[in-house]
């Protein structure tokens, strides 16, 4: 038996091919969300090797071989264990899908949060720029008022000098010139 298994292992995929249409159907079922399993009398190592060499392993997440359990076909537990593992695989796949969906929601929420933070930073920058501009305008306005007040003071001083000059002129001129 050992000699047979050595020869079989060395030539396992030499002439082995899936039955016509099986690969296409397996792909279609897998894409449709079904999980497929294999229950075989081959030793598990040889079964997995053959699936790998035929590029079919990804289609069959559950494989039970003759040496996977203390019992084998035709014992019905071999088949029911394969089905039970497929059910677990389906539950795990559903949980993965749920977690992926939650992760997508978390990722979306993080992206939205980052976008809001960026927007808040933009708004903060705008507020700082406008506040600075407003402060500069207020300072210019104060400066303009100070200049205006200086000019008003100068005008007042010029009026007083003019009035003083008028009074001095009136005193210095004879009365008949100023009255006439």
MARBA-3410 file (N, C-alpha, C, O; in Angstrom, 1 decimal):
180
0.8,-1.2,0.0,0.0,0.0,0.0,0.9,1.3,0.0,0.5,2.2,-0.7 ~ 2.0,1.2,0.8,2.8,2.4,0.8,3.4,2.7,-0.6,3.5,3.9,-1.0 ~ 3.8,1.7,-1.3,4.3,1.9,-2.7,3.3,2.5,-3.6,3.6,3.4,-4.4 ~ 2.0,2.1,-3.5,1.0,2.6,-4.3,0.8,4.1,-3.9,0.6,4.9,-4.9 ~ 0.7,4.4,-2.6,0.5,5.8,-2.2,1.7,6.7,-2.7,1.5,7.9,-3.1
2.9,6.2,-2.7,4.1,7.0,-3.1,3.9,7.3,-4.6,4.1,8.4,-5.1 ~ 3.6,6.3,-5.4,3.4,6.4,-6.8,2.2,7.4,-7.1,2.3,8.2,-8.0 ~ 1.1,7.2,-6.4,-0.1,8.0,-6.6,0.3,9.5,-6.3,-0.1,10.4,-7.0 ~ 1.0,9.7,-5.2,1.4,11.1,-4.8,2.3,11.7,-5.9,2.1,12.9,-6.2 ~ 3.2,11.0,-6.4,4.1,11.5,-7.4,3.4,11.8,-8.7,3.8,12.7,-9.5
2.3,11.1,-9.0,1.6,11.3,-10.3,0.1,11.7,-10.2,-0.7,11.5,-11.0 ~ -0.2,12.3,-9.0,-1.6,12.5,-8.7,-2.3,13.4,-9.7,-3.5,13.1,-10.0 ~ -1.7,14.3,-10.3,-2.4,15.2,-11.3,-2.0,14.9,-12.7,-2.3,15.7,-13.6 ~ -1.3,13.8,-12.9,-0.8,13.5,-14.3,-2.0,13.3,-15.3,-2.0,13.8,-16.4 ~ -3.0,12.6,-14.8,-4.2,12.4,-15.7,-5.5,12.8,-15.1,-6.6,12.7,-15.7
-5.4,13.3,-13.8,-6.7,13.6,-13.1,-7.2,15.0,-13.6,-6.5,15.9,-13.8 ~ -8.5,15.0,-13.9,-9.2,16.2,-14.4,-10.6,16.1,-13.8,-11.1,15.0,-13.6 ~ -11.2,17.3,-13.5,-12.6,17.2,-13.0,-13.5,16.8,-14.2,-13.1,17.0,-15.4 ~ -14.6,16.2,-13.8,-15.6,15.9,-14.9,-16.0,17.1,-15.6,-16.0,18.2,-15.0 ~ -16.5,17.0,-16.8,-16.9,18.1,-17.7,-17.9,18.9,-17.0,-18.9,18.4,-16.5
-17.7,20.2,-16.9,-18.7,21.2,-16.3,-18.6,21.3,-14.8,-19.2,22.3,-14.3 ~ -17.9,20.5,-14.1,-17.8,20.5,-12.7,-17.1,21.8,-12.2,-17.6,22.5,-11.3 ~ -16.0,22.2,-12.9,-15.3,23.3,-12.5,-16.1,24.6,-12.7,-16.2,25.5,-11.8 ~ -16.7,24.7,-13.8,-17.6,25.8,-14.2,-18.7,26.0,-13.2,-19.0,27.1,-12.7 ~ -19.4,24.8,-12.9,-20.5,24.8,-11.9,-20.0,25.2,-10.5,-20.7,26.0,-9.8
-18.9,24.7,-10.1,-18.3,25.0,-8.8,-18.0,26.5,-8.7,-18.3,27.2,-7.7 ~ -17.4,27.1,-9.7,-17.2,28.6,-9.8,-18.5,29.3,-9.7,-18.6,30.3,-8.9 ~ -19.5,28.9,-10.4,-20.8,29.6,-10.4,-21.5,29.5,-9.0,-22.0,30.5,-8.6 ~ -21.4,28.4,-8.4,-22.0,28.2,-7.1,-21.3,29.1,-6.1,-21.9,29.7,-5.2 ~ -20.0,29.1,-6.2,-19.2,29.8,-5.2,-19.4,31.3,-5.3,-19.6,32.0,-4.4
-19.5,31.8,-6.6,-19.8,33.2,-6.8,-21.2,33.5,-6.3,-21.4,34.7,-5.9 ~ -22.1,32.6,-6.4,-23.4,32.8,-5.9,-23.6,32.7,-4.4,-24.7,32.9,-3.8 ~ -22.4,32.5,-3.7,-22.5,32.6,-2.2,-22.5,31.2,-1.6,-22.6,31.1,-0.4 ~ -22.5,30.1,-2.4,-22.6,28.8,-1.8,-21.2,28.4,-1.4,-20.2,28.7,-2.0 ~ -21.1,27.6,-0.3,-19.9,27.0,0.1,-19.9,25.5,-0.2,-20.9,24.8,0.0
-18.8,25.0,-0.8,-18.7,23.6,-1.3,-17.7,22.9,-0.5,-16.7,23.4,0.0 ~ -18.0,21.6,-0.3,-17.1,20.7,0.4,-16.9,19.4,-0.3,-17.7,19.0,-1.2 ~ -15.8,18.7,0.1,-15.5,17.4,-0.5,-15.4,16.4,0.7,-14.7,16.6,1.7 ~ -16.1,15.3,0.5,-16.0,14.1,1.4,-15.4,13.0,0.5,-16.1,12.5,-0.4 ~ -14.2,12.6,0.8,-13.5,11.6,0.0,-12.8,10.5,0.8,-12.5,10.6,2.0
-12.6,9.4,0.1,-11.8,8.3,0.7,-10.3,8.4,0.5,-9.5,7.7,1.0 ~ -9.9,9.5,-0.2,-8.5,9.7,-0.4,-7.9,10.3,0.9,-8.6,10.9,1.7 ~ -6.6,10.0,1.3,-6.0,10.7,2.4,-6.1,12.2,2.2,-6.0,12.7,1.1 ~ -6.3,13.0,3.3,-6.5,14.4,3.2,-5.3,15.1,2.5,-5.5,16.0,1.7 ~ -4.1,14.7,2.8,-2.9,15.3,2.2,-2.9,15.2,0.7,-2.6,16.2,0.0
-3.3,14.0,0.2,-3.3,13.8,-1.3,-4.5,14.6,-1.9,-4.4,15.1,-3.0 ~ -5.6,14.6,-1.2,-6.8,15.3,-1.6,-6.5,16.8,-1.8,-6.8,17.4,-2.8 ~ -5.8,17.4,-0.8,-5.5,18.8,-0.9,-4.5,19.1,-2.0,-4.5,20.1,-2.7 ~ -3.5,18.2,-2.1,-2.5,18.3,-3.2,-3.1,18.3,-4.5,-2.8,19.2,-5.4 ~ -4.0,17.4,-4.8,-4.7,17.3,-6.1,-5.5,18.6,-6.3,-5.5,19.1,-7.4
-6.3,19.1,-5.3,-7.0,20.3,-5.5,-6.1,21.5,-5.8,-6.4,22.3,-6.6 ~ -5.0,21.5,-5.1,-4.0,22.6,-5.4,-3.5,22.5,-6.8,-3.4,23.5,-7.5 ~ -3.1,21.3,-7.3,-2.5,21.2,-8.6,-3.5,21.5,-9.7,-3.2,21.9,-10.8 ~ -4.8,21.2,-9.4,-5.9,21.5,-10.4,-6.4,22.9,-10.2,-7.4,23.3,-10.9 ~ -5.8,23.7,-9.3,-6.3,25.1,-9.0,-7.8,25.1,-8.6,-8.5,26.0,-9.0
-8.2,24.2,-7.8,-9.6,24.1,-7.4,-9.7,24.3,-5.9,-10.9,24.3,-5.4 ~ -8.6,24.4,-5.1,-8.7,24.4,-3.7,-9.6,25.5,-3.1,-10.3,25.4,-2.2 ~ -9.5,26.7,-3.8,-10.2,27.8,-3.3,-11.7,27.6,-3.4,-12.5,28.3,-2.7 ~ -12.2,26.7,-4.2,-13.6,26.5,-4.4,-14.2,25.6,-3.3,-15.4,25.5,-3.2 ~ -13.3,24.9,-2.6,-13.8,23.9,-1.6,-13.1,24.2,-0.3,-12.1,23.7,0.0
-13.7,25.1,0.5,-13.1,25.4,1.8,-13.1,24.3,2.8,-12.4,24.3,3.8 ~ -14.0,23.3,2.6,-14.0,22.1,3.5,-13.7,20.9,2.8,-14.4,20.5,1.8 ~ -12.7,20.1,3.2,-12.3,18.8,2.6,-12.1,17.9,3.8,-11.2,18.1,4.6 ~ -12.8,16.8,3.8,-12.5,15.7,4.7,-12.1,14.5,4.0,-12.8,14.0,3.1 ~ -10.9,14.0,4.3,-10.3,12.8,3.7,-10.5,11.6,4.6,-11.1,11.6,5.6
-10.0,10.5,4.1,-10.2,9.2,4.8,-9.6,9.2,6.1,-10.0,8.5,7.1 ~ -8.5,10.0,6.3,-7.8,10.1,7.6,-8.1,11.3,8.4,-7.4,11.6,9.4 ~ -9.2,12.0,8.0,-9.6,13.2,8.8,-10.3,12.9,10.1,-10.3,13.7,11.0 ~ -11.0,11.7,10.1,-11.8,11.3,11.3,-11.4,9.8,11.6,-10.8,9.2,10.7 ~ -11.7,9.4,12.7,-11.5,7.9,13.0,-12.4,7.0,12.3,-12.2,5.8,12.2
-13.4,7.6,11.6,-14.3,6.8,10.8,-14.2,7.3,9.4,-13.8,8.5,9.2 ~ -14.6,6.6,8.4,-14.6,7.0,7.0,-15.8,6.5,6.3,-16.6,5.7,6.9 ~ -16.0,6.9,5.1,-17.1,6.4,4.2,-17.0,4.9,4.2,-15.9,4.3,4.1 ~ -18.1,4.3,4.3,-19.5,4.7,4.1,-20.2,5.1,5.4,-21.4,5.3,5.5 ~ -19.4,5.2,6.5,-20.0,5.7,7.8,-20.6,7.1,7.5,-19.9,8.0,7.0
-21.9,7.3,7.8,-22.6,8.5,7.5,-22.0,9.7,8.2,-22.2,10.9,7.8 ~ -21.3,9.5,9.3,-20.8,10.6,10.1,-19.7,11.4,9.3,-19.5,12.6,9.5 ~ -19.1,10.6,8.4,-18.1,11.3,7.5,-18.7,12.4,6.7,-18.2,13.5,6.6 ~ -19.9,12.1,6.1,-20.6,13.0,5.3,-21.3,14.1,6.2,-21.2,15.3,5.9 ~ -21.9,13.7,7.3,-22.5,14.7,8.2,-21.5,15.6,8.8,-21.8,16.8,9.1
-20.3,15.1,9.1,-19.2,16.0,9.6,-18.8,17.0,8.5,-18.5,18.2,8.8 ~ -18.8,16.6,7.3,-18.4,17.5,6.2,-19.5,18.6,6.1,-19.2,19.8,5.9 ~ -20.8,18.2,6.2,-21.9,19.1,6.1,-21.8,20.1,7.3,-22.0,21.3,7.1 ~ -21.5,19.6,8.5,-21.4,20.4,9.7,-20.3,21.4,9.6,-20.4,22.6,9.9 ~ -19.2,21.0,9.0,-18.1,21.9,8.8,-18.4,23.0,7.8,-18.0,24.1,7.9
-19.2,22.6,6.7,-19.6,23.5,5.7,-20.6,24.6,6.4,-20.5,25.8,6.1 ~ -21.4,24.1,7.3,-22.3,25.0,8.0,-21.5,26.0,8.8,-21.8,27.2,8.8 ~ -20.5,25.5,9.5,-19.6,26.4,10.3,-18.9,27.4,9.4,-18.8,28.6,9.7 ~ -18.4,26.9,8.2,-17.8,27.7,7.2,-18.7,28.8,6.8,-18.3,30.0,6.6 ~ -20.0,28.5,6.5,-21.0,29.5,6.1,-21.2,30.5,7.2,-21.4,31.7,6.9
-21.3,30.0,8.4,-21.5,31.0,9.5,-20.3,31.9,9.7,-20.5,33.1,9.9 ~ -19.1,31.3,9.5,-17.9,32.2,9.6,-17.9,33.2,8.4,-17.5,34.3,8.6 ~ -18.3,32.7,7.2,-18.3,33.6,6.1,-19.3,34.7,6.3,-19.1,35.9,5.9 ~ -20.5,34.4,6.8,-21.5,35.4,7.1,-21.0,36.4,8.2,-21.2,37.6,8.0 ~ -20.3,35.9,9.2,-19.7,36.7,10.2,-18.7,37.6,9.6,-18.6,38.8,9.9
-17.8,37.1,8.7,-16.8,37.9,8.0,-17.5,39.0,7.2,-17.0,40.1,7.2 ~ -18.5,38.6,6.5,-19.2,39.6,5.7,-19.8,40.7,6.6,-19.8,41.9,6.2 ~ -20.4,40.3,7.7,-21.0,41.3,8.6,-19.9,42.2,9.1,-20.0,43.4,9.2 ~ -18.7,41.6,9.5,-17.6,42.4,10.0,-17.1,43.3,8.9,-16.7,44.4,9.2 ~ -17.0,42.8,7.7,-16.5,43.6,6.6,-17.5,44.8,6.4,-17.0,45.9,6.2
-18.8,44.5,6.5,-19.7,45.6,6.4,-19.6,46.6,7.5,-19.7,47.8,7.2 ~ -19.4,46.1,8.7,-19.1,47.0,9.8,-17.9,47.8,9.6,-17.8,49.0,9.9 ~ -16.8,47.1,9.1,-15.6,47.8,8.9,-15.7,48.9,7.8,-15.1,50.0,7.9 ~ -16.5,48.6,6.8,-16.7,49.6,5.7,-17.5,50.8,6.3,-17.2,51.9,6.0 ~ -18.4,50.5,7.2,-19.1,51.6,7.9,-18.2,52.5,8.7,-18.2,53.7,8.8
-17.3,51.8,9.5,-16.4,52.5,10.3,-15.4,53.3,9.5,-15.1,54.4,9.8 ~ -15.0,52.7,8.4,-14.0,53.4,7.4,-14.7,54.6,6.9,-14.1,55.7,6.8 ~ -16.0,54.4,6.5,-16.7,55.6,5.9,-16.9,56.7,7.0,-16.7,57.8,6.7 ~ -17.2,56.2,8.2,-17.4,57.2,9.3,-16.1,57.9,9.6,-16.1,59.1,9.8 ~ -15.0,57.2,9.5,-13.7,57.8,9.7,-13.4,58.8,8.6,-12.9,59.9,8.9
-13.7,58.5,7.4,-13.4,59.4,6.3,-14.3,60.6,6.4,-13.8,61.7,6.2 ~ -15.5,60.4,6.8,-16.4,61.6,7.0,-15.9,62.5,8.1,-15.9,63.7,8.1 ~ -15.4,61.8,9.2,-14.9,62.6,10.4,-13.7,63.4,9.9,-13.5,64.5,10.3 ~ -12.8,62.7,9.2,-11.6,63.4,8.7,-12.0,64.6,7.8,-11.4,65.7,7.9 ~ -13.0,64.4,6.9,-13.5,65.5,6.1,-14.0,66.6,6.9,-13.8,67.8,6.6
-14.8,66.3,7.9,-15.3,67.4,8.8,-14.2,68.1,9.5,-14.2,69.3,9.6 ~ -13.2,67.4,10.0,-12.1,68.0,10.7,-11.3,69.0,9.7,-11.0,70.1,10.1 ~ -11.1,68.5,8.5,-10.5,69.3,7.5,-11.3,70.6,7.2,-10.8,71.7,7.1 ~ -12.6,70.4,7.1,-13.5,71.5,6.9,-13.5,72.5,8.1,-13.4,73.7,7.9 ~ -13.4,71.9,9.3,-13.3,72.8,10.5,-12.0,73.6,10.5,-12.0,74.7,10.9
-11.0,72.9,10.1,-9.7,73.6,10.0,-9.7,74.7,9.0,-9.2,75.8,9.2 ~ -10.4,74.4,7.8,-10.5,75.5,6.8,-11.3,76.7,7.3,-11.0,77.8,7.1 ~ -12.4,76.3,8.0,-13.3,77.4,8.6,-12.5,78.2,9.6,-12.5,79.4,9.7 ~ -11.7,77.4,10.5,-10.9,78.1,11.5,-9.9,79.0,10.9,-9.7,80.2,11.3 ~ -9.3,78.6,9.8,-8.3,79.5,9.0,-9.0,80.7,8.5,-8.5,81.8,8.6
-10.2,80.5,7.9,-10.9,81.6,7.4,-11.3,82.6,8.5,-11.2,83.8,8.3 ~ -11.7,82.1,9.6,-12.1,82.9,10.7,-10.9,83.7,11.2,-11.0,84.9,11.5 ~ -9.7,83.0,11.3,-8.5,83.7,11.8,-8.1,84.8,10.8,-7.8,85.9,11.2 ~ -8.2,84.5,9.5,-7.8,85.5,8.5,-8.8,86.7,8.5,-8.3,87.8,8.4 ~ -10.1,86.4,8.6,-11.1,87.5,8.6,-11.0,88.3,9.9,-11.1,89.5,9.9
-10.7,87.7,11.0,-10.5,88.4,12.3,-9.3,89.3,12.2,-9.3,90.4,12.6 ~ -8.2,88.8,11.6,-7.0,89.6,11.4,-7.3,90.8,10.5,-6.9,91.9,10.8 ~ -8.0,90.5,9.4,-8.4,91.6,8.5,-9.3,92.6,9.2,-9.0,93.8,9.0 ~ -10.2,92.2,10.0,-11.1,93.1,10.7,-10.3,93.9,11.7,-10.5,95.1,11.8 ~ -9.4,93.3,12.4,-8.6,94.0,13.4,-7.7,95.0,12.7,-7.6,96.2,13.2
-7.2,94.7,11.5,-6.4,95.6,10.7,-7.2,96.8,10.3,-6.8,98.0,10.4 ~ -8.5,96.5,9.8,-9.4,97.6,9.4,-9.7,98.5,10.6,-9.8,99.7,10.5 ~ -10.0,97.9,11.8,-10.3,98.7,13.0,-9.1,99.6,13.4,-9.3,100.7,13.7 ~ -7.9,99.0,13.3,-6.7,99.8,13.6,-6.6,101.0,12.6,-6.2,102.1,13.0 ~ -6.8,100.7,11.3,-6.8,101.7,10.3,-7.8,102.8,10.6,-7.5,104.0,10.4
-9.0,102.4,11.0,-10.1,103.3,11.3,-9.7,104.2,12.5,-9.8,105.4,12.4 ~ -9.1,103.6,13.5,-8.7,104.3,14.7,-7.6,105.3,14.3,-7.6,106.5,14.7 ~ -6.7,104.9,13.4,-5.6,105.7,13.0,-6.1,106.9,12.2,-5.7,108.0,12.3 ~ -7.1,106.6,11.3,-7.8,107.7,10.5,-8.5,108.7,11.4,-8.4,109.9,11.2 ~ -9.1,108.2,12.5,-9.8,109.1,13.4,-8.8,110.0,14.1,-9.0,111.1,14.3
-7.7,109.3,14.5,-6.6,110.1,15.2,-6.1,111.2,14.3,-5.9,112.4,14.7 ~ -5.9,110.9,13.0,-5.4,111.9,12.0,-6.5,113.0,11.9,-6.2,114.2,11.8 ~ -7.8,112.6,11.8,-8.8,113.6,11.6,-8.9,114.5,12.8,-9.1,115.7,12.7 ~ -8.7,113.9,14.0,-8.7,114.7,15.3,-7.6,115.7,15.2,-7.7,116.8,15.7 ~ -6.4,115.3,14.7,-5.2,116.2,14.6,-5.6,117.3,13.7,-5.3,118.5,14.0
-6.2,117.0,12.5,-6.5,118.0,11.6,-7.6,119.0,12.2,-7.5,120.2,12.0 ~ -8.5,118.4,12.9,-9.5,119.3,13.6,-8.8,120.2,14.6,-9.2,121.4,14.7 ~ -7.9,119.7,15.3,-7.2,120.5,16.3,-6.4,121.6,15.5,-6.4,122.8,16.0 ~ -5.7,121.2,14.4,-5.0,122.2,13.7,-5.9,123.3,13.1,-5.6,124.5,13.1 ~ -7.1,122.9,12.6,-8.0,123.8,12.1,-8.5,124.8,13.2,-8.6,126.0,13.0
-8.7,124.2,14.4,-9.2,125.0,15.6,-8.1,126.0,15.9,-8.3,127.2,16.2 ~ -6.8,125.5,15.9,-5.7,126.4,16.2,-5.6,127.5,15.2,-5.3,128.6,15.5 ~ -5.7,127.1,13.9,-5.7,128.1,12.8,-6.8,129.1,13.0,-6.5,130.3,12.8 ~ -8.0,128.7,13.4,-9.1,129.7,13.6,-8.8,130.6,14.7,-9.0,131.8,14.7 ~ -8.2,130.0,15.8,-7.8,130.9,17.0,-6.8,131.9,16.6,-6.8,133.0,16.9
-5.8,131.4,15.8,-4.7,132.3,15.4,-5.3,133.4,14.5,-4.9,134.6,14.6 ~ -6.2,133.0,13.6,-6.9,134.0,12.7,-7.7,135.0,13.6,-7.6,136.2,13.3 ~ -8.4,134.5,14.5,-9.2,135.5,15.4,-8.2,136.4,16.2,-8.5,137.6,16.3 ~ -7.2,135.8,16.7,-6.2,136.6,17.4,-5.6,137.7,16.5,-5.4,138.8,16.9 ~ -5.2,137.2,15.3,-4.7,138.1,14.3,-5.6,139.2,14.0,-5.2,140.4,13.8
-6.9,138.9,13.8,-7.9,139.9,13.5,-8.0,141.0,14.7,-8.1,142.2,14.5 ~ -8.0,140.4,15.9,-8.1,141.3,17.0,-6.9,142.3,17.1,-7.0,143.5,17.4 ~ -5.7,141.7,16.9,-4.5,142.5,16.9,-4.5,143.6,15.8,-4.2,144.7,16.0 ~ -5.0,143.1,14.6,-5.1,144.1,13.5,-6.1,145.2,13.8,-5.8,146.4,13.5 ~ -7.2,144.9,14.4,-8.2,145.9,14.8,-7.7,146.8,15.8,-8.0,148.0,15.7
-6.9,146.5,16.7,-6.3,147.3,17.7,-5.3,148.2,17.1,-5.1,149.4,17.4 ~ -4.6,147.6,16.2,-3.5,148.4,15.6,-4.0,149.4,14.6,-3.3,150.4,14.4 ~ -5.0,149.2,13.9,-5.5,150.2,12.9,-6.3,151.2,13.6,-7.0,151.0,14.6 ~ -6.3,152.5,13.0,-7.1,153.5,13.5,-8.6,153.2,13.4,-9.0,152.4,12.5 ~ -9.3,153.7,14.3,-10.7,153.4,14.4,-11.5,153.8,13.1,-12.4,153.1,12.7
-11.2,154.8,12.5,-12.0,155.2,11.4,-11.8,154.2,10.2,-12.7,154.1,9.4 ~ -10.7,153.5,10.1,-10.5,152.5,9.1,-11.3,151.3,9.3,-11.9,150.7,8.4 ~ -11.4,150.9,10.6,-12.1,149.7,10.9,-13.6,149.9,11.0,-14.3,149.0,10.8 ~ -14.0,151.2,11.2,-15.4,151.4,11.3,-16.0,151.8,9.9,-17.2,151.6,9.7 ~ -15.3,152.2,9.1,-15.8,152.7,7.8,-15.8,151.8,6.7,-16.3,152.1,5.6
END
